[in-house]
Amino acid sequence: MNVRFVTNIFIFVSILIIGGYDIWAWIAGGTEGTISHIIMSSSFNHPMIAVIGGVLVGHFWWRIKCPNCDGDAGKNLSKESKDVSGKPA
C-alpha cells in the first residue's frame, strides 16, 4: 500500500467525518452550531484565523512539479493559450 493511496483514503474519510458532524450540528443546533459559522464568527474577533485559513487553502493549489511535464504545472498551462483539457483557446 503506497502513501498516495493512504492519503487519498485519509482525505476522503476526514471529509465524511467533518461533513457528517457539520450536518448533525446543523440539525441539532441550527446554523449557529456549524463549523463554518464558528469559524466565521471567530474570525471577526481574531482575523488571523482567516489569514491562516487562506494560507492553508492557498497551499493546496500552490504550483507543484508536474509529473508529466517539463517544469511545473502552472508554467506549462500559461506557456500557450490552452484550457485545462489541452485544446487551444
Rosetta silent file (secondary structure, phi, psi, omega in degrees, C-alpha in Angstrom):
SEQUENCE: MNVRFVTNIFIFVSILIIGGYDIWAWIAGGTEGTISHIIMSSSFNHPMIAVIGGVLVGHFWWRIKCPNCDGDAGKNLSKESKDVSGKPA
SCORE:     score description
SCORE:     0.000 S_00000001
   1 L     0.000  124.919 -177.223    0.000    0.000    0.000 S_00000001
   2 L   -92.738  166.119 -175.161    1.563    3.302   -1.064 S_00000001
   3 H   -65.179  -37.306 -179.662    1.444    6.652    0.697 S_00000001
   4 H   -60.574  -42.961  178.967   -0.655    8.317   -2.025 S_00000001
   5 H   -62.809  -45.579  179.464   -3.433    5.745   -1.587 S_00000001
   6 H   -62.340  -40.694  178.580   -3.399    6.152    2.209 S_00000001
   7 H   -63.622  -42.449  177.457   -3.507    9.953    1.834 S_00000001
   8 H   -61.111  -43.262  178.166   -6.498    9.710   -0.510 S_00000001
   9 H   -64.211  -43.174  179.200   -8.331    7.480    1.960 S_00000001
  10 H   -59.054  -46.393 -179.753   -7.429    9.837    4.830 S_00000001
  11 H   -62.702  -46.392 -178.747   -8.784   12.876    2.945 S_00000001
  12 H   -61.316  -48.004 -179.726  -11.983   11.066    1.960 S_00000001
  13 H   -64.968  -39.773  178.783  -12.668    9.773    5.492 S_00000001
  14 H   -61.907  -43.964  178.753  -11.865   13.188    7.011 S_00000001
  15 H   -63.122  -41.795  178.017  -14.317   14.926    4.676 S_00000001
  16 H   -62.463  -44.640 -178.713  -17.010   12.359    5.510 S_00000001
  17 H   -66.066  -48.240 -179.057  -16.478   12.756    9.266 S_00000001
  18 H   -65.240  -43.104  177.969  -16.330   16.572    9.195 S_00000001
  19 H   -63.424  -42.769  178.142  -19.295   16.777    6.807 S_00000001
  20 H   -62.464  -43.933  177.770  -21.314   14.332    8.901 S_00000001
  21 H   -62.078  -43.070 -177.256  -20.573   16.248   12.087 S_00000001
  22 H   -64.308  -39.851  177.193  -21.492   19.562   10.435 S_00000001
  23 H   -64.508  -44.010  178.246  -24.833   18.164    9.221 S_00000001
  24 H   -61.302  -44.266 -179.746  -25.533   16.788   12.700 S_00000001
  25 H   -62.715  -38.512  179.176  -24.597   20.144   14.295 S_00000001
  26 H   -65.810  -43.757  179.751  -26.867   21.978   11.846 S_00000001
  27 H   -68.220  -43.224 -175.583  -29.813   19.662   12.587 S_00000001
  28 H   -77.066  -34.945 -172.765  -29.237   19.661   16.347 S_00000001
  29 H  -129.571    7.351 -178.073  -28.338   23.315   16.898 S_00000001
  30 L    78.115 -173.426 -175.989  -29.160   25.307   13.771 S_00000001
  31 H   -66.031  -22.935 -179.687  -26.643   27.255   11.740 S_00000001
  32 H   -66.237  -19.080 -179.146  -25.002   28.664   14.875 S_00000001
  33 H   -95.293   -1.566 -176.242  -23.571   25.219   15.627 S_00000001
  34 L   -79.442  158.065 -179.832  -21.956   24.586   12.249 S_00000001
  35 H   -61.062  -44.862 -177.561  -18.222   24.617   11.647 S_00000001
  36 H   -63.750  -38.241  179.096  -18.453   27.395    9.072 S_00000001
  37 H   -67.162  -41.468  178.912  -20.453   29.635   11.419 S_00000001
  38 H   -62.727  -45.369 -179.755  -17.992   29.095   14.289 S_00000001
  39 H   -64.626  -43.900 -178.740  -15.007   29.877   12.041 S_00000001
  40 H   -64.262  -47.192 -178.467  -16.704   32.931   10.529 S_00000001
  41 H   -69.258  -33.244  176.802  -17.806   34.420   13.845 S_00000001
  42 H   -69.079  -31.399 -178.889  -14.413   33.691   15.450 S_00000001
  43 H   -67.106  -26.415  177.543  -12.662   35.400   12.522 S_00000001
  44 H   -65.119  -38.703 -179.988  -14.348   38.707   13.345 S_00000001
  45 H   -86.582  -26.555 -177.146  -12.620   38.756   16.738 S_00000001
  46 L  -132.982   83.339 -174.986   -9.416   37.043   15.614 S_00000001
  47 L   -59.300  -20.884  179.261   -8.619   37.953   11.963 S_00000001
  48 H   -63.837  -22.626  176.128   -5.556   35.683   11.931 S_00000001
  49 H   -61.379  -44.185  178.976   -7.959   32.725   11.687 S_00000001
  50 H   -66.655  -39.776  179.020   -8.981   33.954    8.224 S_00000001
  51 H   -63.889  -47.074 -179.940   -5.349   34.594    7.256 S_00000001
  52 H   -63.794  -40.377  176.490   -4.248   31.131    8.376 S_00000001
  53 H   -61.456  -40.978  177.844   -7.217   29.574    6.562 S_00000001
  54 H   -64.773  -40.962  178.034   -6.273   31.438    3.381 S_00000001
  55 H   -64.625  -42.808 -179.722   -2.659   30.312    3.617 S_00000001
  56 H   -63.253  -47.830  179.851   -3.760   26.705    4.193 S_00000001
  57 H   -66.878  -39.867  177.006   -6.170   26.686    1.262 S_00000001
  58 H   -61.694  -33.837  177.980   -3.665   28.503   -0.963 S_00000001
  59 H   -60.656  -34.775 -178.756   -1.120   25.825   -0.090 S_00000001
  60 H   -65.147  -31.070 -177.680   -3.381   23.176   -1.652 S_00000001
  61 L  -111.484   15.841  176.371   -3.255   24.888   -5.072 S_00000001
  62 L   -65.566  152.520  179.957    0.297   26.241   -4.982 S_00000001
  63 L   -60.013  132.468  176.814    2.400   25.340   -8.004 S_00000001
  64 L  -127.502  163.046  177.943    3.864   21.886   -7.772 S_00000001
  65 E   -63.664  131.334  177.817    6.094   19.926  -10.086 S_00000001
  66 L   -83.767  121.035 -176.503    4.047   18.429  -12.889 S_00000001
  67 L   -67.627  -23.030 -177.124    4.914   14.715  -13.155 S_00000001
  68 L  -108.901   11.358 -175.934    4.124   14.582  -16.900 S_00000001
  69 L  -127.674  169.064  169.180    5.563   17.959  -17.923 S_00000001
  70 L   -95.360  118.274 -176.398    8.876   19.745  -18.042 S_00000001
  71 L    97.375 -156.220 -179.178    8.764   22.274  -15.215 S_00000001
  72 E  -100.987  162.300 -173.319    5.736   22.966  -13.043 S_00000001
  73 H   -61.360  -41.622 -178.030    2.086   22.620  -13.990 S_00000001
  74 H   -63.913  -38.867  179.676    1.267   26.338  -13.796 S_00000001
  75 H   -64.744  -43.795 -178.188    4.084   27.326  -16.147 S_00000001
  76 H   -68.854  -30.882  177.271    3.038   24.820  -18.808 S_00000001
  77 H   -71.707  -35.820 -176.815   -0.591   25.916  -18.693 S_00000001
  78 H   -88.754   -8.600 -178.212    0.311   29.574  -19.131 S_00000001
  79 H   -63.160  -42.782  177.403    3.015   28.964  -21.775 S_00000001
  80 L  -123.871  162.994  179.883    0.397   28.675  -24.513 S_00000001
  81 L   -84.054   86.424  179.106   -3.205   29.741  -24.609 S_00000001
  82 E  -130.422  150.718  172.148   -4.852   26.408  -23.791 S_00000001
  83 L   -87.154 -177.272 -174.473   -7.593   25.417  -21.427 S_00000001
  84 L   -61.451  -30.317 -178.429   -7.233   22.589  -18.920 S_00000001
  85 L   -73.644  -11.493  179.401   -8.293   19.954  -21.476 S_00000001
  86 L    95.581   -3.088  178.481   -5.297   20.879  -23.663 S_00000001
  87 L   -78.467  142.172  176.061   -7.369   22.287  -26.525 S_00000001
  88 E   -61.103  143.910 -178.006   -6.265   25.630  -27.986 S_00000001
  89 L   -76.254    0.000    0.000   -8.428   28.514  -26.765 S_00000001
